[in-house]
Amino acid sequence: SEKEVEDNTDANMEGALIARDRVGVQDFVLLDSHTKNLIYTYIGTLLVSVNPYKELDIYTVTQMQLYRGVNFFELPPHLYAIADNAYRVMCSEYNNHFILISGESGAGKTEASKKILQYYAVTCPTTEQLQIVRDRLLLSNPVLEAFGNAKTLRNDNSSRFGKYMDIQFDFKGAPVGGHILSYLIEKSRVVHQNHGERNFHIFYQLLEGGDKDLLCWLGLERNPQKYAYLIQGRCAKVFSINDKNDWKIVRKAFSIIDFTEKDLEHLFGIVASVLHLGNIQFEEDSNGHAIIRNGTQIKWISKLLGVHLSILQEALTHRKIEARSEEVLSPLNVDLAFYARDAVAKAIYGRTFTWLVNKINGSLANKDSTRKTVIGLLDIYGFEVLDTNSFEQFCINYCNEKLQQLLIEMTLKAEQEEYELEGIEWEPIPYFNNKIICDLVEQKHKGIISILDEECLRPGEATDLSFLEKLEEKVGDHAHFVTRKLADQKTRKSIDWVDFRLLHYAGEVTYCAVGFLEKNNDLLYRNLKEVLCNSKNGIIRDCFLLSELDNRRRPETVATQFKNSLMSLIEILMSKEPSYVRCIKPNENKEPGKFDDFLIRHQVKYLGLMEHLRVRRAGFAYRRKYELFLQRYKSLCPATWPHWHGPAAEGVERLIKHLGYKPEEYKLGRTKIFIRFPKTLFATEDAFEIRKHLLVSRLQAKYKGCLGKRDSGLDAFCRFINGFINRKKPLCPENIEFVRLVQYKYFMKLRDHVPKNVLDKSWLRPPSILEETSEMLKKICIRNLVRKYCRGVTAERKVQLQQKVVASAVFRGKKEGYLQSINQPFVDTRLKENDINPKVLQLIQGEKIKYATPVVKYDRNGFKARERLLVLTQSSAYVVEMAKIKQKIDYATLKGISTSNLSDGIVVIHVPEDNKQKGDVILHCEHIFEVVSKLCMLANKQNLVKVVQGSLRFRIGSGKEGTMVFTVGQESQIFKAKNGQLTVVRLHLRLWERDSHSLMLSPCRTQLSPSKGPVVQVQQEDSVPFTEQRCLT
């Protein structure tokens, strides 16, 4: 009974949390529960993840299916819940999302990104064709990790580049493609690694896993100790990394991602070339110049890169200098030769990585042009504080500052603004806005990046120390910047003379300025670039284009490129709906089960989790629009079930009173309900589950009862015949089954025959009993098709159509030549600003020019033709002669616009009778429909346009009037007649109604006559019926 259901609901509300408290950690409660393998918790919808440093049995296919399609708060916190929630909202609301995964190096960001990809691969609908896309999405990860990840002191698989991946979904929610953006690969790692760190994984994987024939062809040996670029960190072998097994995965990935054997041959040749480059040693000859005595390594490089041996050797030991009209080769000393060697190694590897990303994007690209929705995954390097922090750490930490700023804008700030908009009483929570630090780094002309670029680009001797001095001079008074010179006595001891310190949102970081200028310039000697541009290796040839040699402009610095790409990334993220995963590293030693309180507190602080927690605790853990909340939970209240007939807000209020919400547990806003405590929502969710089971039980009982009373086949046949006989009667017991069957058959058939576009007028003929319903469905279908068409219209196309609509309203059926103009789009302007005299622009006083076109103006007295420009701005029209404004017409005073009904280009602009205006303006325009449409739209005086027949009167000035007369002519021309009148001959468009609807032209003459009276005639040949064609409506 209903009473029993109500009792069950109330009982469930009281004990709703019992089961949930045993299986998950809710609302940022007890992070140290990770010792029980409960590694996830929520702050509202933000997921906090603690790296367990061991494999957990919580990422199985069973777990994936458990979270698939489940309400966000129904199950314990999990990465899959974040992924599924973003996916479901994307599918239901058809908008784009991104998941921002952040945290410091070693916190588990890359693994989290891979788990989300795996979740979508398993749970999203797929086909055999889509399976290929899914595999490529998954296997792009091991390839990018091999070339872009490395062991660092903090993480054995640290991403040394930033990665943003868009996963594209079709309208069914199936993954159909993807696109990857990469940011700032750490090229310096190729030539130098700190103690305890390794080079990129691919070098060790190739040596460990490559077969003997491949290594022999590349000139390599298995032992990594033999290569200078691999032994600087003194840890070529790492217990936790299986390079041989990883090599097999990468090789398999290459075959799935569609790399050809030629691609792989060139790619591995480049990897081997980098190792050979590192082993090149330079010695000093008697003149102090660098020479290469042992040519073994350079021969291998020459072979693998397909470059001439002697030219390569010369490029590594000499620098080409341009002196006036000639080029001179200057020998390098040993130090500069090593610099050139390392520069070419970094350049080759960096550009090859970019090529690799583009190649993967090519294999992931979806060629279908239909609209896609996307979920973006941002896995980017975490905040880094090393013993020695250089240019790379500066860029990485700047990136984290920008992402922190984005998080503040989209969460802390946005949430508090939402409470204000909804009228919820709220005590603002203070939080640190790190915009001040972002400005310190990126501000134009004043920021650190601008100062760094200035030092790199200025003439003269610029050094890292001169850069440091410039910083002290320009940003020395900033509260978040300090150097040894600017520091107090206590702080000075911890800062070297070549260091500067920034007070980031995550804490203080001291940067060593040594190498900043070199890494920011990232220059490659021109003769080395020439060698690489002429390489026979296909990848190198794609990376180093010959056109670069012709470009004498200095390329953008690394910091500026990174800043611009970061700005672009922020724009991408701001256009999408966000979800957040904050990863926390529990200890520095990567030990499972160990929880370092000090380290955790530091991360919680700089990740802004405490501010989030305060906002959530002081605010509301859950908010939902009234309509959605009522739709989900209406079955819990007899008054709202099954239908609520009234405002959704009142229905929600009735529902929560029935559920027994206490006043401190919720607030009602203008459009949403806000629930303060997660436990309140969980209790409601559990009551909903109980109610669902009860309703399902009732349906099952009803269905089983119907099965027991099933009629025999003969009775069913008799009812069908009886229904056919009575089919035209109103719905009644005799015909209901037959009518329902007819309806079902028709609708199922109609489903496969609905029109596909707005031009398709076909419609499945309905049975007589469904004619009214069919007509309603037809209207709905047409409206939907029109809506889809309109949504696909671009902004530019929309403006064109609006102008064409105005032209249609003014000229359709009134002026000859209009039908022929329909398919000719209007242009934005016939003249650009640089085609107009600067003095005119100055006289216009900064008004933005909306349209300009050449015209011919006729004097009002002698009708002398003069070439002019017609310039339209937002408020006025100007008739311009060279550098002079001959006449200004304010739209506010415009009396009217007149043109004839024939195919001439004459337009008269009528102005008021005052001393400022000399009389009406007579113009001849080549694009008459375009000019008049734009003029009346800008003036907002569409109703003042007149298309006249017979004669056209105009004001000359001083009370005089003139009249234009239209007569027949034999050819198109404009001349002044003997009687002093201006005669304009135009071809008159005629349309004979034939099978081909062919067009023929007959002449028409327009005559202008200055006089005081309107005594004028119109002469025209015998007219032919004009068939009006379909045009813009």
N, C-alpha and C positions, 0 to 999 in steps of 0.2 A: 504494500500500500504506500501512498504518498507519505504518510506519517512515519513509516518504517524507514523510507529513504531519507527523510529529514533527520531522524535519529542517527542513522548511520553516518550522514554527512557531519553532524556535530561531533560525534565520537571520533571521526577521522581527523577533524580539525584539531582536537586536543592532543592527539598522539602522532602527529604527522611526521615528526623528525626522527623517530626512533630508528628506522631502517637507514635513513640517509646519514645519520651521525656515525654509523658504523663503517660507511664505505667511502666517504670523501671529506675534504677539508674545504669548508665554505667561507666565503667572505673574509679572506685574509686572516684566518684563525690559525694560530700555532704553526708557523712555517717549519718548525723543527719536526713536524710530523713526517718530514721526508725520510726520517730514519725508519719509518714504517712503510717506506716505499710509496707514500702519498705525496707526490711531487708537485701537484697542481693546486692552485687556489685562485679564487676570483676576487677582484675589487670591482664590483658592479659587473660589467662585461669585459673588463681587462683581465687577461689570464697571466698569472705569475707562475713561472716554471723554474724549478730547482734542478740542476743537472745532477742525476744520481750517480754518474760515473760507472754505471753497469747496465747490462741489458735487463729490461723489465718485461714481464709478460702482460703488457697492457696495450700492445700495438698489433694484436692479432686481427684477422679478418672478422672474427666473432665480435670483437670490440668495435670494429668499424661499423658493422651492421647494427650493433646496439645503439650507436649514436646517430645513425642515419635517420633523418627526418623527425628527430625528437626535439621537443621544445627545449630551449637553451637551459632552463633551470630544472629540467626534469631529472637529469642524471648528474652524478658528481662531476666536478670540474675536470676538463680534459682538453687537450689540443684538438681532438676531433670535434668537440662541441663548438669551438671557435670556427673551425673549417666548415662544419655543417651549417652553422647559423649564417655565415657569410654567403654560402651557396644557396640556401633556401630563400634568403631575402633577395638575393640577386635574381633568382628565377621568378619569384612572386612579384617583385616590384620592377623588374627589368632595368636595373641600374648597375653601375660598376662599383666594385669593392677593391680594397687592398688590405693585406694583413702585414702590419709592421712588426717585425721580429727584432728586438733590440736587446742589448746587454753587452757586457765586456767580453773580451776574447776568452774563449774556453767555457762560456756559460751555456752553450748548446744551441746556438742560433741556427747553424747549418743543419744540424740533425732535425731540429723542429721544422725547418723548411722542407726537408726531404720527407718527413712524416706526413705533412699536409699534402704534398704532391702524391704520395702513395695512397692517401685517403681518397682523393678525387679519382685516382686511377681505378680504384676498386669499386667505389660506390656510385659513380656517375654512369648513366646509360651509355652503351657503346655498341658498335657494329664491327664487322671484320675490318672495314676500312679505317674506322676510328681507332681500332686497336693499334695500328701502326703509329698514329699520332700520339697515343697514350704512351707507347714504348719509347718513342723519341723524347717525349717530355721527361720521362723518368731517367733515361740513359744520358740525357744531356748533362746531368749532375756529375756523374763520375768523370766525364771528359773535362768539364770545367774545373773540377776539384784537382784533377791531375796536373793541369797547366796553371791553375790559379791559387792552389792551397799549398801550405808548407808547415813543417813543424816549427813552432816557436817555443819560447820558454814557458808560455802559459797554456799552450794548446797544441796537441800533436797533429791537428787537422785545421789549422787556422786559415780562414779565407783572407788572402792578401789582395783582394779586389772586392769592390762592391757589386752586388748583383740585384737587379730588379727584373723579375719575370712576370709577364702577363700571360695568364692562361685564358684562352678564348673559348667561349661556350656558344653553341647555337641556341635557337629558341626552345629546343627540347631539353636543354641543360647538359648536352653531351660535349666533352672537350674536343674541339675541332682544330686547334692550332695554338701557337704561342709565340712570344717574342721576348728576347732578353736584351737588357741594357747593362753594360758593364761600366764600372767606374774605377779609374786610377789603379791599374795593376802595379804592384810594388816592384818595378823593374830593377831597383838597386839590389834586390835580393839575388838576382842572377849572378852578380859579380862579388857580393860581399854578404856574409852571414855572421851574426854575433855568436859568441861561444854558447853551445847548447842548442843551436838552431840549425835547420837544414835549408837547402835550396828547394825549389819547387819539386813536388812529388814525381813529375814525369821523368826527370833525369834518373832517379834511383829505380823507378819502375822499368824503364827501358834497359838499364844495365842488368837488373835482377831477373826480369821476365822475358826479355827479348831472346829469340832463338839464336843459335850460334851463327847461322848463315847471315841473319840480319845484322848482327854485331860486326861480323867480318866485313860485310859490304859497307858499313858505316865507319869502319876503322876504329872500333871501340873494344875495350876489354871489360870484363865483368866487374872488376875491382874498382869501386868508386874512389878508393884512396889514391888512384892514379890521376885524378882530375882536380886541378887547383880550385875550380869553382865549387867543388863538392865537399871539401875537407876543412874549410875555414871554421865551421862550427864544431868540428871534432865529434860528430855523432851521426855518421852516415848510416849506421844501422840502429834502428829503434825497435825495441821489444814489442811495442803496441801496434806497429805498422807492418803489414804483410805486403811488401812491394810486389812480390811475384804474383800473388793472387789478385791484387789490384790491377796489375798489368793485363791479366786475362779479362777482367771486367771492362777495362778501357778498350781493348781490342774488339770485344763483342759490341760495345757501344758504337764504335766507329762503323761497323758493318750495318747496324740498325739505322744510324743517323744518315746513311747514304754517302759516306766518304768512299771515293774510288781508290783503287790501288795506286794510281798516280798521285792522288792527293796525299796518301799516307807515305809514299816514297819521298815526296818533297818535304812533308812535315817532319818525319823522323830525320831526314837529312839536315834540317834546320836545327833540331834539338842536338844532334851530334856535332854540328858545326860550332854551336855555342860552347860545348865541352872542349873541342879542339882549340877554339880561340883562347880559352882560359889557360891552356898549356903553352901558348906561344910566349917565349922569353926573349927579351931584348938585351943586347949588350952594347957597350959604348965603343965606337971606333976611335982612331987616333985624333979625330977632329971633335970628339964629344957628341957625335951623332949616333942615333939608335940604328942598330942593324939586327937582322935575324940570322943567326948562324945555323941553327938546326931547322931545316925546311920541312921536316916530316909533317908537322901539324898543319902548316899552311897549304901543303899539297892536298891533304884531305879536305880542307875547307874549300879550296879551289874546285875540287871534284864535286863535292856535295851541293855547293851553291851555284855551280855552273858559271864561274867567273875566271878570267884569265889570271894565271898564277903570278906573272911578273907585275901586272897592273895592281893586283891585290897587295902584293908585297910592298910596292911603291906607295900605295895609299895608306898602309899602316905605319910607314916610316917617314912620310913627307906630308906636308900640308900645302894645298894650293891656295895661293894668295893672288888676288886680282889687283894689279897696279896699273891704273889708268886703262890703257887699251890692251894690255897684255897680261897673261897669267904666268906666275912664277911659282915653282915648286920649292918650298922651304923645308930643309931637313928638320926632323923632330929630335929633341933629346930623349933620353930613356923615359923620364917621367911623363912627358907628353905622349910618347908612343904607347905607354901602358894606359894612359887616359883614353887615347883613340881606340885601343883594343877593347877596353871595357865599354866605351860609348857605343861601338858597333854591336857588341853582344847584347847590350840592353835594348838598343833600337830594334834589332832583329827579333828578339823575344817579345818585346812589347807589341810590335805591329803584328806579329804572327798570332798573338793572343786575340787581338781585335779581329783578325781574319777568321780565326776559329769561331768566335762568337757569331760573326756574320754568316759563316757557313752553316752553323747550327740553326740560326734564324731562317735561313733559306729552306732547310728541311722541315721546319715547324710551320712555315707560312701557310695560311689557308687562302686558297685562290678564289673561294666563293665571296662575292661582293656583298652578300646580304649582311644586315647589321648583326654584330656580335656583342655579347656582354663579356666582361672580363673580371677576373679576380687576380690582383697583382700580389706577388710575394716579394717583399723587400728583405733580403738577407745581406746586411752590410756590416763591415768591420766594426767591432765594438770599441769603446773608449780605451785608449792605451796609455799606460804610464810605465815606461821602461827605465832602466838605469841611465841610459843615454837616449834622449828623445831627439829625433832629427826632423827633417822636412816631411817625411812620410807620416810620422805621428802628428805633426801639426795639421796636415790635411785630414787625417782620419778623425782627429778630435774636433776639428772645425765641422766636419760632416755630422758628427754626433751632436754638436751644438745646434745645428740647423734642424735635425730631427727632433731634438728636445723642444725646440721652439715650436715646431709643427704640432707636437703632442700637447703642448700648453694651449696653443690656439684652438685645437680641435677637441680638447677634453675639459681641462680645468676651467678655461675661460668660457667655452661654449656651454658647459653644464650650468655654470652660475648665471649666464645670460638667459638660459632656458627657464630657470626658476622665475626670473624677473618677467619674462614674456608671459608665463602662465599665471602670474599673479600669486605665486607662492611666497609666503613670508620667509625671509632668508637672511641669515647673518653671514656676510661675505667672509670667505676663508682666504687669508693672505697666502701668497705663494711667490717664489722667486721667478721673475720673468727674465730669461737669459738673453733677451734681445740686445741688451747693452754689450754682451760679449760678442754676439754675432756682428754687431755694428763695428766693434773694435777690429774684427778680422776683415770684414768684407766691404766696409763703407768706401764709396768712391772717393779717390784722391786723398783720403785721410786714413783708411784702414791699412792693416799690416800687409795685405796682398798688394794693394796699390803701391805702397812704399817699396816692397820687394821688387815689383815689376819696374818701378822707376829706376832702381839701382841696377837692375839687369840690363835695361835698355839705354841708360844714359851713356854719352861718350866719356872717355877718360877711364882711369883705373878705378874700378869698383871692386870692393872686397867684402867678405862677410862682416868684417869689423866696421867698414863704412856703412853697411846696411844696419848694423846694430846702433851705430851713432845716430843714423837717421830716425830710427825707431824712438830713441830716447828724446830726440828733438821734437818729433811730431806727436807721439802718443804717450810721452813720459808722464803726463799729468793724469792719465787714465787710472781709475781706481783698481782695474783688474790687470794692470801691466806693471812689471817691476824688473829692473836689472840690478847688477851689483852696484853700479854707480848711484842708482836712485834709491836703493834699499836702506833701511835703518841698520844700525850696527849689528843687531842680533840676526837679522835675515841675511845680511851680506855674507856671512860665513858659509851659507849653503848654496851660493850662486857664484859660478866662475865668471871670469872677465868676458868670456865669449858666449855667455848664456843670457837668455831672457826668460822670464816666468809669466805665465798667464794663469789667472784665477778662473778656471773653467767652472761650469755648474757642477761638475763631478769632483772638483778639487783642484789643487795647485799642480801644474805641470811645468817643469823646467826644460826648456828647449836649448840645445846647442846650435848656435847659428852657423857653425862651420859646415860648409857644403850646401847651404840654402841657395846661394846664387847659382852654383853649378847645376843642382838638381832642378831648379826652377827653369833655367835656360834649356837644359836637356838638348844641347846642340850636337850635331854630327858634322864632322868636317865635310866640305863639299865634295872632295875627290872620293871619299869613302861612299858618299851617297851616289855618286856617278857609277861606281863599281856595282853597287847593289841594284841600281836602276837597269843595268845591262845584264843582270843575272839570267841564267837559263832555268833557274828553279821557279816554277809557276807561281808558288805562293809569294816568294820574295818579289817577283815581278809585279804581282798584284798589290803588294804592300808599299813598294817604292816606285811611284809612277814617274815617267820621264818628264811629265808636265811640271813636277816639283822643281826641276833644274831651271826652268824658265821663269819661275816665280822668285823675284828678288826680294819680296817683302819678308820681313822677319816673322816667323810663325808666332802664334800666341804662346805665352809662357804656360808652363804646366799648371801653376796655381790658378791662373785665369781660366784655363780650359776646365779645370776641376770645379771652380766656382760657378761657371756658366752651366755646366752639366748638372750641378747640384741644384741650381735655381730651376732648371727644366724639370728635374725630378720632383721638386717640391710642388711645382704647378701640376704635374701629373697626379700626385697624391691628393692635392687639395680638391681635385675634380671628382674624387671617388669617396665612397663611404668607408670609414676606417674600422678596422679591428686591431687589437693590440695584444702582443705577446711579449712580456718582459722576462728575460732569462736571467737567472741568478746562479753564480758560481759559489758552491758551498765552502770550498777550500782551495788553496793554491797548489796542493800536491796531487790533485785528481784522485783522491781516495774516496771510495764509496762509504757512506755512513758517517763521514766526518763533517761536523758543522762548526765553522769558524765564526763565532759571534761578531768579532770586530769586522771581518771582511764582509759579512752579510749586512751589518748596519751601514757600512760605507756604501754598498750598492743600493740598498733600500733608500738611502738619502739622495744619492745623485740620480737615481732613476725616477725620483719624484714620487715614489710610492706612498710616502707618508702624506703628502699633499692630497693625492688621490683618495687615500683612505679617509682623511679628515673630511673631504668633500662628500664622500659616500656616506660616512657615518653621520655627519651633520645633515646630510641631504637624504636622498632616497635611492635605495638600491635598485629599484625597478620603476619604469614608467611606461605607460601604454596608452594609445589613443582609446577613447571611450568605445568606439565602434568595435575595435579589435578585441578589447577586454571583454565586452559584452558577448560578442560572437563566440568566444572560446568558452566562457564560464556560465552562460545563461542557463544551462541545464541544472545548475545547483540551486536555483530558486524557482518555486512554482509560479511566481508572478511574472518571471521573464521567460519561462519555458512553455511551449516551444518557440513562441514569437513574442517580441516586445513591440507594441504599437505606440511609439512615442519617442521623444528625444533620447539619444543614447546616453547622455549624461544622467538623466533621471533614472534610466534603467540600471546603470551602474550603481547609483546611489541606493536604489532598492535592493540590488543584489548584495552589496557589501553589508547592508544592515541585516539582511537575512543570515549572512555568514558570521555575523558577530564581530566585525572589525572594530577595534577600539580606536577612539579619536586620535591617539598618539601614533597609530600604526599607518595612517594614510593621510593624504591631502588631495582635494579635488581641484584641479586647475581649470583653465578655460577650455582646453581641448583634451586633456589627459588626466588619468588617475596616477598618482605618485604613491608608491608603497615604500615605506621606510625600511622595514626589516625583511631580509631574505626569508626568514622562517615563516612570515605571514604568507608570502607567495608560495613557499613550499607546501604549507598546510592546504592552501587553496588548490594547488596542483594535485596533491594526494587525494583530496576530496573529489576532484574532477575525475581522477582515475577510477575511484570506487563507483561514482555515478555512471561512468561509461560502461563498466562491467554490468551494472544493473540494467541499463538500457539494452545492452546487447543480449542479456539473458531474456528479457521480455520479447525482443524480436525473434529470438530462436524459438521460444515457446509458441509464439503466434504462428511462425512458419511451420513448425512440426504439427500444430493443430490443423493447419490448412492441408498438409500432406495426408493426414488421417482421413480427411473428409473429401478426398479427391474423387471426382466423378468418373464414371466409366467412359470409354472412348465414344460410345454411341451417343451418350448424353452430350458430350462435348461437341460432336458433329451436328447434332440437332440444334444446339444453342448457336452454332456458327451460321447455319442456314437461316434460322430465325432472325439473327442479327443482320444478315444481308437483306432480308425482306424489309426489315424496319430501319434500314440504315439512314434514311432521310428524315426520320423523326427526331425530335430533341432527345438528348442523352437519357436513356432509361434502362432498367434491368434487362430488357429484351435485346438491346443492341450494343450495350457497353463493351462487351468482349470483342465483338467484331470491329467496332469503331477504334478501340485501342490497338488492335492488330493492324488495321489499315494505317493508323497514325504511325505505328512503329515501322512498318514497311516503307512508307513514304519518306519518313525522316532519315532512315538508314540509307535509302537510295539518294535522297537529296544531299546527304553528307558528302557523297563522292561527285556531285554535279554542281556544286556552288560555283558562281563566277570567280575567276582568278584575278580580274582587274576591273577598273572602273569602266572600261570600254566594252566589256563583255555583258551584253544585255540578255543573254539566255537565262532561262529559269525553268526548272522542271515543272511540268504541268501537274497541278495537284488534283486529287479526287474532289468531288463536289463538296463533301463534308469538311474539307480542309482549306477551302479557297480563302476564307478570311484570315486564318492562321498563316497560310502560305504568303499572303500579301504582306502581313506584318513582318514575317521573317525576311522577305525580300527587301523591305525598307531597311531593316536592321543591317542586313548584309551589305547593302549599297552604302549605308552610312559608315560602316566599318571600313569598307574598301576606300571610300573617300578620305576617311580619317588617316588610314595608313599612307595613302598617296600624299596627303598634305604634310604629314610628319616627315616624309622623305624629301620635301621641297627645301632646298638650301636657302639661306638668307638672301644670297645674291639673286637667285631665281625668283624669290618672293617679291623683291623690289621690282624686278622686271615685270612680273605679272600685275603688280599694283599699278605700274605706269601704263601697262597695256589696257587695264580695266578703265582707267581714266580716259585713255584715247578712245576706247570703245564707246564710253558714255558720251563723249563730245562729238565724234565723227561718224559713228556707225550709221549707215543709211543716209548720211548727209553730204559727205564729200567724196568725190571720185578719187580712186587710188588707195582708199583706206584698206580694202580687202587685200590688195597686193602687199600692203605694208605689215600685215599681221605677223608673218613668219620672219620678219627682219627685227632682231632684238635691238632695243635702244641701248646706246652706249652711255657710260657714266659721264663722259665729256668728250667733246671733239678737239679740245685744246688743253694741253697741260699748263700748269702754272708757269713753267719756264718758257712757254711760248708767248706769254704776256709780258709787256714791258714792265720792269720793276717799279717805274714811277707810278704806273697805274695801280699796281698792288699797294704801293705806299698811300696813294690817294684813297683807295678803298678802305684804308685804316684797319687792316688786319682781318676784315671779314673773310670767312672761309668761302672760297669759290665752289659752288655746287655744280655749275655747268657753264661751258663757254663754247662758242661756235662762230665761225666766220659767217658774215651776212653781207648783203648788199642793201644799203640804205638809199632811198630816193628822196631828194630834196622836196620840200613841200611846194615850192614855187616853180622851179624850172624842171623838176623831176630828173635832175642829173644823178646818175648812179655813182655811188661812192662806196668803196670797200671799207667795211667796219667789222668790229667784233661785238657780239652780244654776250655780255657776262652776267650770269645770274648768281646772286648770293642768297643767303637765308632771308634777307629783308628787302633787297632792292635789285632792280635790273639796270645795267649800265650799257650805254652805247659808246664804244671806245674807238678812238682813232689814234693809232700809234701810242704816244705817251700821254694822250689827253682823254679826259672823260667828256664826251660831247653832250651826253644827256643822262641824267639819273632819274629813275622812276621808282619811287617807293611803292611797295606792294599795297600799303595801306591806302594810298590815294588812287590806285589803279581803277579806272572806270569800266574798262572792258577790253576784250580781245576779239578781233573780227578776222574772218578769212572767208574765201569764196567756197562754193560747193563744187568747183571744178578742180582739175588736177594741177593747178598752179601752186607756187610756193609763197604766195603773197600773204603777209600777216600784218594787220594794223593794230598797234597798241594805243588805246585811247587813254588820254591823260586829262586831268582837270584843267579848267580855264583859270589859270593864275599867272602871275608874272614870272614864276620860276620855270614854267614849262613853255616851250616854243610852239607847241602843237602836237598833234598825234604823230606817232612814229610809224613810217611805212618801211617795211623790211621785206626782202626776198630771201627765204631760207631754203637750202637744199633739202633739209630733213624737217619738213613742216610739221608732221605729226609728232615727232620727237620734241621739237622746240616748244610747241604749244602745250603739250602734255606736261612737260617739266615746269614751264612757266606758271600754268594755272595750279599745279600741285604746290609749288613753292609759295605762291601768292594765296593759296587756299581760296581761289575764286573760280572754281570750275563752272559755276552757274553763270558767270559773266562772259563765257565764250559763245560767240554767235557765228554760225555758219550761214552766210547770206546767199540769196539767189538774186540775179538780175543786176543789183547795184550795191555799192558799198560807200557810205558817206564817211567822211573824216574831216577833222578840224585842222585848218591851216594855221590859225593864229589871228589875233586881232579881230575876232568875230567872223572871220571868213571860213567857209566850208568848201570842201571839194567832194567829188563823186568818182568812183571807179566804175568803168563800163566794160562788160565782157562781150567780145565779138568773136566772129569766126576768123581763123587764120589758116594759112596753108603750110606753115613750117614754124618750128619753135624758135622764137627770137624776141628780143626786147629792144624797142627803139622809140624815139620821140617823133611823133607824126608832124606833118607840115602845119597842122593847126595848133601845134604847141602841146598836144596831149601826149602822155606816155602810153604806149601800146605794148601789152605783154601777150605774146602768143604762146599758148600751151596746148599740148595734145590731150584730148578728152577721152578718158577710158570708157569704152563701151563693152558690154558683155552680151554676146548673142547666145541664146539657149540652144546649144547643140549637144550632141552626144559627148563631144570632147570638152564642152564648156570653154571653147577657145576665146581668147581675148583679142580685140581689135582696137585700134586707136583712131580717133577722129579729132581734128583740131578745134581749138576754142580760143577766142581772143579776149583778153582783158584790157580795157581802156581806162586810163586815169585822166580825169578832167578837173582842173582847178576852177571852181566857179562858186558863186554865192548861192546858187539854187540847185536842187537835185533833179536836173532835167537830163536824164540819161536813159539809154536803151540797152537791152541785152539781146543779141542776135545769136541764134544757135541752129544748127542743122536739125533735120527731123530726128526726133529721139527714138531710141530702140529700147524696148522693155529691159529693165535691169533686174536680174535675178539675185536676190540677196543671199549670200552664202552664210553658212554657220561661222560665227566668229566668237570672240571673247564675250562672255556674259558675266 
